[in-house]
Amino acid sequence: MAKQESLRTSECPVARTLESIGERWCMMILREAFDDVRRFSDFQRNLGLAKNILASRLKQLVEIGVFEIAPASDGSAYSEYVLTERGRSLFPVVVAMRQWGERYLFEKGRNPLRAAG
């Protein structure tokens, strides 16, 4: 626990960022959000993530101001997770990760999944 605490209070911006959004499911949730996914059930279906884990990660992302919870845009009784300005500012990060992965983690000529970019 001391190591995690040190990341939260670290003077290093990379360490603090990793502590906030560096967990793999947080990044996958962001990828989905940039593909216009907004509802809990849609995140869960697309990612195949256990509901308790998804709820925990979404709560974390709301708490740090990446998402806000809003009434459903279609007027239904559901709520939606909407990217805030802080959240939208992460788009270049997700795109950079995708481009790096395409360049270094896939065989030449292979067309990886098109998402977030």
ABEGO torsion letter per residue (X at the ends): XAAAAAAAABABAAAAAAAAAABAAAAAAAAAAAAGBABAAAAAAAAGBBAAAAAAAAAAAAAAGABBBBBBAAGBABBBBBBBAAAAAAAAAAAAAAAAAAAAABBBGBBBBBBGX
